[in-house]
Amino acid sequence: MSWDVSLYKFTRRYRRIEEIPGDEQPQLLGSRSEVQTAVSEVFPGTNWNDPGWGIYDSEFGSIEFNLGKGESVRNLALHVRANTEIVGGILQLCERLCCQAIDLSDSSLLDQSEHPATGLEKWRKYRDQVVGESRG
């Protein structure tokens, strides 16, 4: 169980997901090594033992970065299990890659949200509820 976010580089910056036309084709985020470098600059210590799957662990929690299998990266999936402090790093990564992050829990664009951590907060509340119920 994780809070899932996908990073895409569009032909322009959108304010809302509804503005993205059906024929929009995401541009390349970069080569595998360029994306790995960007992730590692924002999230130092990310483990790239599997070149398509980076794992970042910190005192704030963890993120798994799924780059896919190709040498060119068109989108980056983030599986987040962390505190809200991690959201600032996700936004920095978007700036570094010139892309936008879509919160898959509510289809919002993180960089356009007044409260970009809202989806993560909701996920944490749900997770805590599920974990609490399963323990007793």
N, C-alpha and C positions, 0 to 999 in steps of 0.2 A: 504494500500500500504506500503510495507516494502522492505528493502534489506534483502534477505534470505540467510542464511548460515547453512550448516549441518555439525556436528562434528561426525567423525567416527574414530574408532581405527582399523587399519589394521594390518595384520601380519608383515608388515614392513613399513618403511617410503618411500613414493613415491615422486618423483620430479614433475611428471606431471600426470594428470588424465588419459591420454592415456596409462600409464604404468600399471594401475590397471587391472589385469586379470579378465575376465568375471566370473570366478569361485571363486573370492575373497569373503570371508564371513567376514564381520566386526565382531570384537570381542566385548565383553561387555565393555562398558565404566565404569560400576559399578552398584551397587544397586541404587535405587532411592535416598536413604538418602546419599550415598557417592557422587553422582552427585550433589545433592542439596547443600551439604557442600562445594564442590569444587566451584560451581557457587557463593555461598555466600561469600567465601573467596576472590574471585577475584572481585566480584561485591557486596560489602557489602550493606545490606538493601534490598536485593531482597525479594519480598513478595511471600511467598509460601502458601497463604490461600487455593489455589487449588494445591494439591501436585504434579499434573502433569503439572502445568503451572505456572512458576515463572515470576514475573514482576519486572524489574529493572528500576528505574527512577533516573536520575541525571541531572546535569547542561549540560552534553554533549548530552542528549537525553535518549531514552529508548530502552530496549531489552525485548522481550518476549521469554522465554525459554520453549519450548514444550518438555517434557520428555516422553510423552505418558502415557498409563494407567497401564503398567506392573510394577512389583517391580524391574525388571532388565532392565537397559537402554542400548540399543544397538546403538542408535544414538540420537543426541540432535539437534533439530531444533531451530535456532535463527532467530527471526523476528526483525530486527534492524531499528530503526528510530532515528538516532543520527548523530553527527558530526564525522569526521574522527578520533578524539581522542579516540573513543571507540574501535578502531581496536586493539590497543595495549593490551587492556584487553582481547579481544577474543583470541589473540595469547598466552597470559598468561594462559588462561583457557585451551587451547590446550596442553601447556606444563604440566600443573597440571594433566590433564587427560590422558597424553601420547597419544594424538590423533591428527588428522589433520582436518582442516576446509576446506570445499568445498564451494566456492562462487557459488551459484546456478545461478547467472546472467550470468556468463561466463565460468563456469565449471573449474575454476582454484583452485589450492591449495594455500590458503593464506600464509602458512608458507614458501612456495617455491617461492613466488612472490617477485620481486624487489620492487614493490609498492603494498602492500596488501590492501591498501584502495582504489584502483582504482575502483572496483565495487561499493563501497559505494559512491564515488564521482560521478560516472555516474548516480546512482540511485537518488542522491540528485539533480543533474542537471535536470533530467527528472521530478522528483516530483515538483521542483520549476517551471518548464515550464508548467506543467499541472495545478498547483495551480494558476499561473499567468493568464493562459487562462480562467480558470473558474471564475475568479474575474472580468474579464472585458475586 
